[in-house]
Amino acid sequence: MVLLAFGIPGDQERDEEEPLSAVRVAQTNYTGAVSAGLVCAGALQAQGHGSLVVLSSVAGERARRADFIYGSSKAGLDAFAQGLGDALHGTGVHVMVVRPGLVRPAGAAHGTDTRAGTAGAPLATIPFTRTPLVTTPDAVADAIVTGLRRRSETVWVPGALRAVMSALRHVPRPLFRRLPV
């Protein structure tokens, strides 16, 4: 099993003003993951079995104004991983895309945190109260293990995000722009 889990959230405001900064986000989150993903998939295919777990993000499901550079890079990664999974179907290699929402870092159960979140927003602006749409590293790990056992192709963490994002995906853009997401 290979866990492909790397990326950077970037800084949306800076990235819009400094295109090279935006390119760094795209190169890390998409190009770097494509390169590593192909190498890992080739090794798994050569051995005839295995799983490639690709950590994407709920942000890749629909780009938001607040983090569209990060979100678009994760959308590309997500599409790549799905296509790679289709290409490897029947080879003994399983590809699973994991779409976590905001992952609450260890030690940030109450209050706020100053690091960057998986959805691209600075955590200092996000109060970590109990909400069904915020998850933990342990919950993501558990969902990966369960997904591997089930040979799932896509895993949402928390699972409630599947319904939320399905609804948001169908909201017309003029209305979506006005939502506080």
VENSULZI-V272083 format. One record per backbone hydrogen bond with DSSP energy under -0.5 kcal/mol. CO is the residue of the C=O (numbers start at 1). NH is the residue of the N-H. If there is no record, write none. Layout:
CO & NH
CO & NH
//
This chain:
2 & 4
2 & 53
3 & 5
4 & 55
11 & 15
12 & 16
13 & 17
14 & 18
15 & 22
17 & 19
18 & 21
18 & 22
19 & 23
20 & 24
21 & 25
22 & 26
23 & 27
24 & 28
25 & 29
26 & 30
26 & 31
27 & 32
28 & 33
30 & 34
31 & 35
32 & 36
33 & 37
34 & 38
35 & 39
36 & 40
37 & 41
38 & 42
39 & 43
40 & 44
41 & 45
42 & 46
43 & 47
44 & 48
44 & 49
50 & 94
51 & 2
51 & 53
52 & 54
52 & 96
53 & 4
53 & 55
54 & 56
54 & 98
57 & 60
58 & 61
58 & 62
64 & 67
65 & 68
67 & 71
68 & 72
69 & 73
70 & 74
71 & 75
72 & 76
73 & 77
74 & 78
75 & 79
76 & 80
77 & 81
78 & 82
79 & 83
80 & 84
81 & 85
82 & 86
83 & 87
84 & 88
85 & 89
86 & 89
88 & 91
88 & 93
92 & 50
92 & 94
94 & 52
96 & 54
97 & 99
97 & 155
98 & 56
98 & 100
99 & 157
100 & 58
102 & 104
102 & 135
103 & 105
104 & 137
105 & 108
111 & 128
115 & 123
117 & 120
121 & 117
122 & 125
123 & 113
123 & 126
125 & 127
127 & 129
129 & 131
131 & 134
133 & 102
135 & 104
136 & 140
137 & 141
138 & 142
139 & 143
140 & 144
141 & 145
142 & 146
143 & 147
144 & 148
145 & 149
146 & 150
147 & 151
147 & 152
148 & 151
153 & 97
155 & 99
157 & 101
158 & 161
159 & 162
159 & 163
160 & 164
161 & 165
162 & 166
163 & 167
164 & 168
165 & 169
166 & 170
167 & 170
168 & 171
172 & 175
172 & 176
173 & 177
175 & 178
175 & 179
176 & 179
179 & 181
//
